[in-house]
Amino acid sequence: MRAFFVSLHSEFYKSRKTLAFWASILLPVVICVLMSYGFISRAPKISNDPSLVLWLRYIGAILGVMGILLLPILVIYNTYAITNLEYKGDTWKTLFSLPLPKFSIYASKFIYIVFLTFLTLFLFVFLIYGSGMLISYIKPELKFAEYNALPFITIVFARLFFSTLGIIAIQFLMNLIWTDFLKPFGLGFIALIMALITVSLNWEYTDFIPYAYPNIGVREITKIHPDKISEVVLFDKYSLYSSLFALVIFIIGYFIVSKKAIK
């Protein structure tokens, strides 16, 4: 376990000044600031909406911007950026020559990518709730403060987090196989576009496309009726599918990277 945390600390040290790290932090900040400004500027038009309806509109607007396209693209890019740190310096062999278990090195890199996604979505939860309260303070006619939406926001973004695990695992595996940028990023982007199309067409086999899971989750949440939010559960079938898919690909990826280190 100590070896794992040593490797994880190393991943943070290597990536702390990269675009991947800062994009994971700045994306929720920028989106929430822009959405807050939009709601404040529209205050006269939506001032009669109940508190819960305001929250659903606010959350839905943010999910519509980032959940369907921006978050998957961020995940695809972050996965490439973190694995590319070793390719740029040709340090895979150096890493596996260290007196640390190979699995600890491999798992720490994967978990760190997962952590960056978690960090982004955690910040969204914090900033959405905080900005909603701030909007209510600046514009009292927007009654965000009358409803505690934090539990609902947490569940929504936790589901979104689990639904991205399958994408992370696939992209991680592709970046272990190919050293260049175009193949894993290009294939990931094509898979994402295909997933968006299959979801819009309600294709019967969409359940087998991990890239579609965040999109499906966002569509379900943005269409939910205010009376039904108490029925929203932490794990839907797509977050479970994604987690299972990630576990299988994670195991396959370990055997690939361990053989790569021997060569």
QUIBELBEL-V298405 format. One record per backbone hydrogen bond with DSSP energy under -1.0 kcal/mol. NH is the residue of the N-H (numbers start at 1). CO is the residue of the C=O. E is the energy in kcal/mol with one decimal. If there is no record, write none. Layout:
BEGIN
NH_CO_E ; NH_CO_E
END
This chain:
BEGIN
5_1_-2.0 ; 6_2_-2.2 ; 7_3_-2.2 ; 8_4_-2.4 ; 9_5_-2.5 ; 10_6_-1.8 ; 11_7_-1.9 ; 12_8_-1.9 ; 13_9_-2.3 ; 14_10_-2.3 ; 15_11_-1.7 ; 16_12_-1.3 ; 18_15_-2.1 ; 22_18_-1.8 ; 23_19_-2.9 ; 24_20_-1.5 ; 26_22_-3.0 ; 27_23_-2.2 ; 29_25_-1.0 ; 30_26_-3.0 ; 31_27_-2.3 ; 32_28_-2.2 ; 33_29_-2.2 ; 34_30_-2.3 ; 35_31_-2.6 ; 36_32_-2.3 ; 37_33_-2.2 ; 38_34_-2.2 ; 39_35_-2.3 ; 40_36_-2.5 ; 41_37_-2.5 ; 42_38_-1.2 ; 43_40_-1.3 ; 45_42_-1.4 ; 46_42_-1.2 ; 49_46_-1.5 ; 54_50_-2.2 ; 55_51_-2.2 ; 56_52_-2.4 ; 57_53_-2.3 ; 58_54_-2.6 ; 59_55_-3.1 ; 60_56_-2.4 ; 61_57_-2.3 ; 62_58_-1.8 ; 63_59_-2.7 ; 64_60_-2.4 ; 65_61_-1.2 ; 66_62_-2.7 ; 67_63_-1.5 ; 71_66_-3.6 ; 73_69_-2.1 ; 74_70_-2.5 ; 75_71_-2.6 ; 76_72_-2.5 ; 77_73_-2.7 ; 78_74_-3.0 ; 79_75_-2.2 ; 80_76_-1.7 ; 81_77_-3.0 ; 82_78_-2.5 ; 83_79_-1.8 ; 84_80_-2.6 ; 86_83_-1.2 ; 87_83_-1.1 ; 88_84_-2.9 ; 91_86_-2.5 ; 95_91_-2.9 ; 96_92_-2.2 ; 98_95_-1.2 ; 100_98_-2.3 ; 105_101_-1.6 ; 106_102_-2.6 ; 107_103_-3.2 ; 108_104_-2.1 ; 109_105_-1.5 ; 110_106_-1.9 ; 111_107_-3.1 ; 112_108_-2.1 ; 113_109_-1.6 ; 114_110_-2.1 ; 115_111_-2.7 ; 116_112_-2.1 ; 117_113_-1.6 ; 118_114_-2.5 ; 119_115_-3.1 ; 120_116_-2.0 ; 121_117_-2.2 ; 122_118_-2.9 ; 123_119_-2.3 ; 124_120_-1.7 ; 125_121_-2.1 ; 126_122_-2.4 ; 127_123_-3.2 ; 128_124_-2.9 ; 129_125_-2.0 ; 130_126_-2.4 ; 131_127_-2.9 ; 132_128_-2.0 ; 133_129_-2.0 ; 134_130_-2.2 ; 135_131_-2.7 ; 136_132_-1.9 ; 137_133_-1.6 ; 138_134_-2.6 ; 139_135_-3.5 ; 142_139_-2.4 ; 144_142_-1.7 ; 146_143_-1.1 ; 147_144_-1.5 ; 149_147_-1.2 ; 153_149_-2.8 ; 154_150_-2.5 ; 155_151_-2.1 ; 156_152_-2.5 ; 157_153_-2.3 ; 158_154_-1.9 ; 159_155_-2.5 ; 160_156_-1.8 ; 161_157_-1.9 ; 162_158_-2.3 ; 163_159_-2.0 ; 164_161_-1.2 ; 168_164_-2.2 ; 169_165_-2.4 ; 170_166_-2.2 ; 171_167_-2.7 ; 172_168_-2.6 ; 173_169_-2.2 ; 174_170_-2.5 ; 175_171_-2.2 ; 176_172_-1.1 ; 177_173_-1.5 ; 178_174_-2.7 ; 185_181_-1.9 ; 186_182_-2.7 ; 187_183_-2.7 ; 188_184_-2.1 ; 189_185_-2.5 ; 190_186_-2.5 ; 191_187_-2.5 ; 192_188_-2.0 ; 193_189_-2.4 ; 194_190_-2.6 ; 195_191_-2.1 ; 196_192_-2.3 ; 197_193_-2.1 ; 198_194_-2.6 ; 199_195_-2.3 ; 200_196_-2.0 ; 201_197_-1.7 ; 202_199_-1.1 ; 203_198_-2.5 ; 206_203_-1.6 ; 208_205_-1.8 ; 209_206_-2.1 ; 212_209_-2.0 ; 213_210_-1.1 ; 216_212_-2.5 ; 217_213_-2.4 ; 218_214_-2.4 ; 219_215_-2.4 ; 220_216_-2.2 ; 221_217_-2.0 ; 222_218_-2.8 ; 223_219_-1.0 ; 224_221_-1.3 ; 228_225_-2.6 ; 231_228_-1.8 ; 232_229_-1.2 ; 240_236_-1.7 ; 241_237_-2.6 ; 242_238_-2.5 ; 243_239_-1.9 ; 244_240_-2.3 ; 245_241_-2.8 ; 246_242_-2.5 ; 247_243_-1.9 ; 248_244_-2.1 ; 249_245_-2.4 ; 250_246_-2.4 ; 251_247_-1.8 ; 252_248_-2.0 ; 253_249_-2.8 ; 254_250_-1.5 ; 255_251_-1.3 ; 256_252_-1.6 ; 257_253_-2.6 ; 258_254_-2.2 ; 259_255_-1.6 ; 260_256_-2.0 ; 261_257_-1.6 ; 263_259_-1.2
END
